Amino acid sequence: MSLRPAPSHVGTAVRGVATILIVIHILMSAWLVVQFDGRYTEGRPSPTNIKAIIAVDDEQTLIDIKMENSTSFVLYMLVRDYDEPKQNETTPSEQPTQSSDSSEDEPSKDRLDQARLFTKACLSLLVLSELVMLFGFRLRATLRGVVWSSVLLCFLVLLPGAYLSDLTGGEEGDEESESTSNDSLANETFVAQTEDGAMVHGTSSVDLSLAPLGVHVDMMFNGYDLGLVEKSNQSTVRAEAPEEGSKDASSWIQFESRLTAKAGKNIQSLFILPVLWLVFPAVSLRQKTEPEDHPSDEEA
């Protein structure tokens, strides 16, 4: 005797309506929530804390940043004095061309928007897969399970990965090593690095760990800030790290942070669907009555 109830039109309607409501509920909520907590642990800006919350939905990204114990950081920024080294100047005729090329490449680099479009497509397929259950296709339950798994992977893997990829600024097809990408991610969260090349003789690390419905990224970056070194000594410090105890050694700064990217709370409603599939078996329009002793034909 089967423990599952017999297929019914009422159960099919409940499944269909529930699927549509869950998809709408997800579309109206935050898809990805990113929490950032950073702290200057060494150097003049310590012990300033930087906290941020980023909410990503189907259309936009909202950011809320808060800084605690910011007095030392403000004084640090006032004391800094750094001039970027001059690079080869380009002719005026070349500058508009470079600007135009970079603007044309920007859309292709926004992986987060591409992930949004793919996620919306998967959500649409999830609704369509429920309609397919009304027809007597042999692999209709397998198709629905694949679509549901794809939607879940979008929120657990694709969206966090696209956000972190955009954060690092890497491009597809780059031949740079993985360590270079890790350095880029750490540098993005190091607020004091306001100019290219301002930090020298530093190290960085990025450690990944799993979180409930998401991932933790622990980052560290340190180095000597040339903005805290006298201009006459900046070239010397750039070439060689200063000795411990020297005046220039006081320019050492370290920043540690944790970034947590996880699916929004409402994404958990997706787990309701497999329960509904089990409680309310599908009714096939090709065969209105299905015997209870053929559970393989009664799709969950």
C-alpha positions as CSV (number, residue, x, y, z in Angstrom):
1,M,0.0,0.0,0.0
2,S,1.4,3.4,-1.1
3,L,1.8,6.1,1.6
4,R,1.4,8.8,-1.0
5,P,-2.0,10.1,-1.8
6,A,-3.6,9.5,-5.1
7,P,-3.1,12.1,-7.9
8,S,-5.8,14.7,-8.0
9,H,-6.7,17.9,-9.9
10,V,-6.8,19.8,-6.6
11,G,-3.3,18.7,-5.7
12,T,-2.1,19.6,-9.2
13,A,-3.6,23.1,-8.8
14,V,-2.0,23.5,-5.4
15,R,1.4,22.6,-6.8
16,G,1.1,25.0,-9.7
17,V,-0.2,27.9,-7.7
18,A,2.5,27.4,-5.0
19,T,5.2,27.3,-7.7
20,I,4.1,30.6,-9.2
21,L,3.8,32.3,-5.8
22,I,7.2,31.1,-4.7
23,V,8.8,32.4,-7.9
24,I,7.1,35.8,-7.5
25,H,8.2,35.8,-3.9
26,I,11.8,35.2,-4.9
27,L,11.7,37.8,-7.7
28,M,10.5,40.5,-5.2
29,S,13.2,39.7,-2.6
30,A,17.0,39.9,-2.3
31,W,18.8,37.2,-4.2
32,L,22.2,37.7,-2.7
33,V,23.3,39.3,0.6
34,V,27.0,40.2,1.0
35,Q,28.3,41.2,4.5
36,F,31.7,42.7,4.7
37,D,33.6,43.3,8.0
38,G,37.1,44.8,7.8
39,R,39.5,46.1,10.4
40,Y,42.9,47.8,10.3
41,T,44.9,45.7,12.7
42,E,48.3,47.5,12.3
43,G,49.5,50.9,11.4
44,R,48.2,54.4,11.8
45,P,44.6,53.8,10.7
46,S,44.1,51.0,13.3
47,P,41.7,50.2,14.9
48,T,39.2,51.6,12.4
49,N,36.5,49.1,11.4
50,I,34.7,49.1,8.1
51,K,31.4,47.3,7.7
52,A,29.2,47.0,4.7
53,I,26.0,45.2,3.6
54,I,25.3,44.6,-0.1
55,A,22.0,43.4,-1.3
56,V,21.6,42.1,-4.8
57,D,18.1,41.7,-6.3
58,D,16.9,41.0,-9.8
59,E,17.7,44.5,-11.0
60,Q,20.1,46.4,-8.8
61,T,22.7,46.3,-6.1
62,L,22.2,48.3,-2.9
63,I,25.2,49.1,-0.7
64,D,25.3,50.4,2.9
65,I,28.7,51.2,4.4
66,K,29.5,52.1,8.0
67,M,32.8,53.1,9.5
68,E,33.6,52.7,13.3
69,N,36.5,54.3,15.2
70,S,37.1,56.4,12.2
71,T,39.2,59.1,13.9
72,S,42.5,57.4,13.3
73,F,41.5,56.7,9.7
74,V,40.6,60.3,9.1
75,L,43.9,61.5,10.6
76,Y,45.8,58.9,8.5
77,M,44.2,60.1,5.3
78,L,45.1,63.8,6.2
79,V,48.7,62.9,6.8
80,R,49.2,60.9,3.7
81,D,51.1,62.5,0.9
82,Y,51.7,60.4,-2.2
83,D,52.1,61.3,-5.9
84,E,51.7,58.6,-8.4
85,P,54.8,58.1,-10.6
86,K,54.4,59.6,-14.0
87,Q,53.8,57.2,-16.8
88,N,54.3,57.6,-20.6
89,E,51.9,60.3,-21.7
90,T,49.6,59.5,-24.6
91,T,48.7,61.9,-27.4
92,P,45.2,63.6,-27.2
93,S,44.1,61.8,-30.3
94,E,44.7,58.4,-28.6
95,Q,42.8,59.2,-25.4
96,P,39.3,59.3,-26.8
97,T,39.9,56.0,-28.7
98,Q,41.0,54.3,-25.5
99,S,38.0,55.6,-23.6
100,S,35.6,54.5,-26.3
101,D,37.1,51.0,-26.3
102,S,36.9,50.6,-22.6
103,S,33.2,51.7,-22.6
104,E,32.4,49.2,-25.3
105,D,34.0,46.4,-23.2
106,E,32.2,47.2,-20.0
107,P,28.9,45.4,-20.7
108,S,30.8,42.1,-21.4
109,K,32.6,42.4,-18.1
110,D,29.5,42.7,-16.0
111,R,29.0,39.0,-15.0
112,L,26.5,39.9,-12.3
113,D,23.9,41.2,-14.9
114,Q,24.5,38.1,-17.0
115,A,23.9,35.9,-13.9
116,R,20.7,37.8,-13.2
117,L,19.4,37.1,-16.7
118,F,20.3,33.4,-16.5
119,T,18.6,33.1,-13.1
120,K,15.4,34.7,-14.4
121,A,15.4,32.3,-17.3
122,C,15.8,29.3,-14.9
123,L,12.9,30.6,-12.7
124,S,10.7,30.9,-15.8
125,L,11.6,27.3,-16.8
126,L,10.7,26.2,-13.3
127,V,7.1,27.4,-13.8
128,L,7.0,25.8,-17.3
129,S,8.3,22.5,-16.0
130,E,5.3,22.3,-13.6
131,L,3.1,22.8,-16.7
132,V,5.0,20.0,-18.5
133,M,4.0,17.7,-15.6
134,L,0.4,17.7,-16.9
135,F,1.6,15.9,-20.0
136,G,2.6,12.3,-20.1
137,F,6.2,12.7,-21.0
138,R,8.3,9.9,-19.7
139,L,11.2,12.1,-18.3
140,R,9.0,15.0,-17.2
141,A,9.9,14.5,-13.5
142,T,13.6,14.3,-14.3
143,L,13.4,17.5,-16.3
144,R,11.7,19.3,-13.4
145,G,14.3,18.1,-11.0
146,V,17.1,19.4,-13.2
147,V,15.5,22.8,-13.6
148,W,14.9,23.0,-9.8
149,S,18.6,22.1,-9.2
150,S,19.7,24.7,-11.7
151,V,17.7,27.4,-9.9
152,L,19.2,26.4,-6.6
153,L,22.8,26.5,-8.1
154,C,22.1,29.9,-9.5
155,F,21.6,31.3,-6.0
156,L,24.2,29.3,-4.2
157,V,27.0,29.3,-6.8
158,L,26.4,31.5,-9.9
159,L,25.4,34.7,-8.3
160,P,28.0,34.7,-5.5
161,G,30.7,33.7,-8.1
162,A,29.6,36.5,-10.5
163,Y,29.7,39.1,-7.8
164,L,33.1,38.1,-6.6
165,S,34.3,37.9,-10.2
166,D,33.2,41.5,-10.8
167,L,34.8,42.5,-7.6
168,T,38.2,41.2,-8.6
169,G,37.9,42.9,-12.0
170,G,39.3,39.8,-13.8
171,E,38.4,39.0,-17.4
172,E,37.6,35.7,-19.0
173,G,40.5,34.3,-20.9
174,D,43.2,36.0,-18.8
175,E,46.4,34.0,-18.4
176,E,47.1,35.4,-15.0
177,S,47.7,33.0,-12.1
178,E,45.2,32.3,-9.4
179,S,47.4,34.1,-6.9
180,T,47.0,37.3,-9.0
181,S,43.2,37.1,-8.7
182,N,43.4,36.6,-5.0
183,D,45.6,39.6,-4.6
184,S,43.1,41.7,-6.6
185,L,40.3,40.6,-4.4
186,A,42.3,41.5,-1.3
187,N,43.3,44.9,-2.7
188,E,39.7,45.7,-3.5
189,T,38.9,45.6,0.2
190,F,42.0,47.5,1.3
191,V,40.5,51.0,1.6
192,A,43.8,52.8,2.1
193,Q,45.0,51.8,-1.3
194,T,43.8,55.0,-3.1
195,E,46.5,55.1,-5.7
196,D,48.1,52.4,-7.8
197,G,51.5,51.5,-6.4
198,A,51.0,53.2,-3.1
199,M,51.6,50.0,-1.1
200,V,54.9,48.2,-1.5
201,H,56.6,45.1,-0.1
202,G,53.3,43.7,1.1
203,T,51.6,40.3,1.1
204,S,48.0,39.3,0.7
205,S,46.0,36.1,1.3
206,V,42.5,34.9,0.5
207,D,40.9,31.9,2.2
208,L,37.6,30.4,1.2
209,S,35.2,28.4,3.5
210,L,31.6,27.3,3.3
211,A,28.8,29.1,5.0
212,P,25.1,28.2,5.3
213,L,23.8,28.7,1.8
214,G,26.9,30.7,0.9
215,V,30.6,31.2,1.3
216,H,33.1,33.0,3.6
217,V,36.1,34.8,2.1
218,D,38.7,35.8,4.7
219,M,41.2,38.3,3.3
220,M,44.3,40.0,4.5
221,F,46.5,42.6,2.9
222,N,49.5,44.5,4.3
223,G,52.5,46.6,3.1
224,Y,54.4,49.9,3.5
225,D,52.3,52.9,2.5
226,L,54.5,55.3,0.5
227,G,52.0,58.1,1.4
228,L,53.4,58.0,5.0
229,V,57.0,58.1,3.7
230,E,58.8,61.4,3.0
231,K,58.9,62.1,-0.7
232,S,62.6,62.1,-0.7
233,N,62.7,58.5,0.6
234,Q,59.8,57.1,-1.4
235,S,61.9,55.8,-4.3
236,T,64.3,54.2,-1.8
237,V,61.4,52.4,0.1
238,R,59.9,51.4,-3.2
239,A,63.1,49.6,-4.2
240,E,63.8,48.0,-0.8
241,A,61.9,47.5,2.4
242,P,63.0,49.7,5.3
243,E,64.8,48.3,8.3
244,E,62.8,47.6,11.4
245,G,62.8,50.4,13.9
246,S,63.5,53.1,11.2
247,K,61.3,56.1,10.6
248,D,60.1,54.7,7.3
249,A,59.2,51.4,8.9
250,S,56.3,53.1,10.7
251,S,54.5,53.3,7.4
252,W,53.6,49.6,7.7
253,I,49.8,48.9,7.6
254,Q,47.8,45.7,7.8
255,F,44.1,45.2,7.0
256,E,42.1,42.1,7.7
257,S,38.5,41.4,6.6
258,R,35.8,38.8,6.1
259,L,33.3,38.8,3.3
260,T,30.3,36.6,3.5
261,A,28.2,36.0,0.4
262,K,25.1,34.0,0.8
263,A,21.6,33.5,-0.7
264,G,18.8,35.7,0.6
265,K,16.5,34.4,3.3
266,N,13.5,34.0,0.9
267,I,15.5,31.7,-1.4
268,Q,14.9,29.0,1.2
269,S,11.3,28.8,0.0
270,L,12.6,26.7,-2.9
271,F,12.9,23.8,-0.6
272,I,9.1,23.8,-0.2
273,L,8.6,22.6,-3.8
274,P,10.1,19.0,-3.3
275,V,7.7,18.5,-0.3
276,L,4.8,19.6,-2.5
277,W,5.9,17.2,-5.2
278,L,5.8,14.3,-2.7
279,V,2.5,15.2,-1.1
280,F,0.7,16.1,-4.3
281,P,1.5,13.7,-7.1
282,A,1.0,15.0,-10.6
283,V,-2.1,14.2,-12.7
284,S,-1.5,13.4,-16.4
285,L,-3.9,14.8,-19.0
286,R,-3.2,11.8,-21.2
287,Q,-4.3,9.4,-18.5
288,K,-6.9,10.8,-16.1
289,T,-6.8,7.8,-13.8
290,E,-3.6,6.2,-12.8
291,P,-3.6,3.0,-10.6
292,E,-1.9,3.3,-7.3
293,D,0.2,0.1,-7.8
294,H,2.3,2.0,-10.4
295,P,4.2,4.6,-8.4
296,S,6.7,5.0,-11.2
297,D,4.0,6.7,-13.3
298,E,3.0,9.0,-10.5
299,E,5.6,11.8,-10.5
300,A,6.5,13.5,-7.3
